[in-house]
Amino acid sequence: MIKRWLPPLLVVALAIVIFSTLISTRPQAPVQDRPAQGVLVDTQQIDFASLSPTLTLYGRLEAPQMANLRAAINADVAKVYVFDGDMVEQGQILVELDQQEAQLAVDQAAGELALIDAQIAAEQSQLKRNEALFATQQQLVDLAKAAVGRAEKLQQSQLSSQALLDESISLQAQQSLNLKQLQFDIQDHPIRMAQLQANRKQAQARLDNAQLDLSRTIIKAPFSGRISSRQIAIGDRVQTGDALVTLYDMRRLELRASIPERYLADIYPVFEKQRLTAIAQLAGQPYEFELRRLSGEVNVNVAGRDVLFRLKGEPGPLALGQFVSAQLTLPVREKTVAIPYSALYGLDRVYRVRNNLLEAVSVTKIGDYADQDGKSRLLIQSDALQQGDLIITTQLPNAINGLSVSVKDE
C-alpha cells in the first residue's frame, strides 16, 4: 500500500522544491526612494505698485455749532413747542415764558422815564420864566435905587424921616436879592439839566433792559438744527441761567477720530495741500467726510492724535454722538504690495518661497487697500522683497524658516 503511494508523493515533493528554488533565485527589482511631499500652499507673486492705502477710523459725531439755550430771567414756563429730536428752523419759537413779571418791569421803567421827562420839561419852562422875569426884576432894582436916592435927598433936607429912608434901602436890597436869585437860577440851569439828563439815561437804560427781558420770554432758534435735549415743561419755574433746550447744527456735523502716530507722517506733509476724505457706510447709505483740522490737544493716553472731519452733503438720519466707522484714503505710497490678510504672520512677517522652502521676511504694514473687485487687502512695504518673489498666502499654524512646501498650480 505504501509502495503504491510513494512515487506520487516524491513527484509532488520534488515540484515544491523546484518552485521554492525558482522563487528564491529570481532577480529583485531596484528599490527607489520617494521624495517627501511638502505642505501644499497658495502663493502670490510680488508686483510692486504705487497705491493709496486706506485706514479704518473709529470715532463719534460731534457738533461744533451747539447752543445751550438758558433762561435770561426768572419766570414761569408758559409754552414749549419742541421735543427731543425735532428739526427746527432759524428764528422758530421754541419756548415761551410767562410775560406778566417782565411786563410789570417795563411799565415801571416807562413810568420812571416819563416822570423824568416831565421834570426836564418843567426845568425848561422854568428857565423861560426866569429869563422873562429877569428884565422886569432889573427894572424893579433900578426903581428901588432911584427911590433910595430920593429918600436920601429928602432926609438930608430934613423933609422926610429916617424911617422912610430905611424902608427904601430895605426895598432896594430885597429887589437886588430877587435879581441875584434869578441870575443864580439861570446860571444853574445847565447843571440841573445835566443831572436830569443823566437821570433820564438811567431810566432809559432800565426801560431798555426791562424791554429786553420782556423779549427774552420768547426763546427762538439761533440757527437751523435738531433739538438734542429739552429740560423743561409747561408750569416749571425757571431762574436766570437754568437750561431750557439744547440744539445743534446738523449741517456742520464733524467726525472726531484718533489716527495712530505711524500714519500721521503721511498726513502732515499734505494736510493743507491735498483733500483727504473718509467714507462711512451708515444705514446702508454712504457718507463722505473731509479732513478739516487736527485737534489742538494730544491725549497722553492715546498713541496718536485726534483729527476732525466735516460732513459733506446732507446729514440724513445721522445724530450727535453716533458711533462711526469710516475708511480714510491716505496719500499714495510708492513700491507697495497688496496682499491678503492670510499672508501676514504676526504683526510684521510674511514667508517667501525659495527652492520649495519657506523664508521669513519682515514687512511694514502701510494700511488697508480695496482692490478692483472691492475685496479688502493689506498694503505692505519691505526692502527685503524683490519684484517677482513668491510669498505664501495660506495661513500655516506651523510656518517656520526651512519648512518644505509645495506650491499649488494656478
Secondary structure as the mmCIF struct_conf table of DSSP 4:
data_model
#
loop_
_struct_conf.conf_type_id
_struct_conf.id
_struct_conf.beg_label_comp_id
_struct_conf.beg_label_asym_id
_struct_conf.beg_label_seq_id
_struct_conf.end_label_comp_id
_struct_conf.end_label_asym_id
_struct_conf.end_label_seq_id
HELX_RH_AL_P HELX_RH_AL_P1 ILE A 2 SER A 24
TURN_TY1_P TURN_TY1_P1 THR A 25 THR A 25
BEND BEND1 ARG A 26 ARG A 26
HELX_LH_PP_P HELX_LH_PP_P1 PRO A 27 VAL A 31
HELX_LH_PP_P HELX_LH_PP_P2 ASP A 33 GLY A 38
STRN STRN1 VAL A 39 VAL A 41
STRN STRN2 THR A 43 GLN A 45
STRN STRN3 ALA A 49 LEU A 51
STRN STRN4 THR A 54 GLU A 62
BEND BEND2 PRO A 64 GLN A 65
STRN STRN5 MET A 66 ARG A 70
BEND BEND3 ALA A 72 ILE A 73
STRN STRN6 ALA A 75 VAL A 80
TURN_TY1_P TURN_TY1_P2 ASP A 84 GLY A 85
STRN STRN7 MET A 87 VAL A 88
TURN_TY1_P TURN_TY1_P3 GLN A 90 GLY A 91
STRN STRN8 ILE A 93 LEU A 97
HELX_RH_AL_P HELX_RH_AL_P2 GLN A 100 GLN A 156
TURN_TY1_P TURN_TY1_P4 SER A 157 GLN A 158
BEND BEND4 LEU A 159 SER A 160
HELX_RH_AL_P HELX_RH_AL_P3 GLN A 162 GLN A 187
TURN_TY1_P TURN_TY1_P5 ASP A 188 ASP A 188
HELX_RH_AL_P HELX_RH_AL_P4 HIS A 189 SER A 215
TURN_TY1_P TURN_TY1_P6 ARG A 216 THR A 217
STRN STRN9 ILE A 218 LYS A 220
BEND BEND5 PRO A 222 SER A 224
STRN STRN10 GLY A 225 ARG A 230
TURN_TY1_P TURN_TY1_P7 ILE A 234 GLY A 235
STRN STRN11 ARG A 237 VAL A 238
TURN_TY1_P TURN_TY1_P8 THR A 240 GLY A 241
STRN STRN12 ALA A 243 TYR A 248
HELX_RH_3T_P HELX_RH_3T_P1 MET A 250 ARG A 252
STRN STRN13 GLU A 254 PRO A 260
HELX_RH_AL_P HELX_RH_AL_P5 GLU A 261 ILE A 267
HELX_RH_3T_P HELX_RH_3T_P2 TYR A 268 VAL A 270
TURN_TY1_P TURN_TY1_P9 PHE A 271 LYS A 273
BEND BEND6 GLN A 274 GLN A 274
STRN STRN14 THR A 277 LEU A 282
TURN_TY1_P TURN_TY1_P10 ALA A 283 GLY A 284
STRN STRN15 GLN A 285 LEU A 294
BEND BEND7 GLY A 296 GLU A 297
TURN_TY1_P TURN_TY1_P11 VAL A 300 ASN A 301
BEND BEND8 VAL A 302 ALA A 303
STRN STRN16 GLY A 304 LYS A 312
BEND BEND9 GLY A 313 GLY A 313
TURN_TY1_P TURN_TY1_P12 GLY A 316 PRO A 317
TURN_TY1_P TURN_TY1_P13 LEU A 320 GLY A 321
STRN STRN17 PHE A 323 THR A 329
HELX_LH_PP_P HELX_LH_PP_P3 LEU A 330 VAL A 332
STRN STRN18 ARG A 333 ILE A 339
HELX_RH_3T_P HELX_RH_3T_P3 TYR A 341 ALA A 343
STRN STRN19 TYR A 345 TYR A 345
TURN_TY1_P TURN_TY1_P14 GLY A 346 ASP A 348
STRN STRN20 ARG A 349 ARG A 354
TURN_TY1_P TURN_TY1_P15 ASN A 355 ASN A 356
STRN STRN21 LEU A 357 SER A 362
STRN STRN22 THR A 364 ALA A 370
TURN_TY1_P TURN_TY1_P16 GLN A 372 ASP A 373
BEND BEND10 GLY A 374 GLY A 374
STRN STRN23 SER A 376 GLN A 381
BEND BEND11 ASP A 383 ALA A 384
TURN_TY1_P TURN_TY1_P17 GLN A 387 GLY A 388
STRN STRN24 LEU A 390 ILE A 392
BEND BEND12 THR A 394 THR A 394
TURN_TY1_P TURN_TY1_P18 PRO A 397 ASN A 398
TURN_TY1_P TURN_TY1_P19 ASN A 401 GLY A 402
STRN STRN25 SER A 404 SER A 404
STRN STRN26 VAL A 405 VAL A 407
HELX_LH_PP_P HELX_LH_PP_P4 LYS A 408 ASP A 409
#
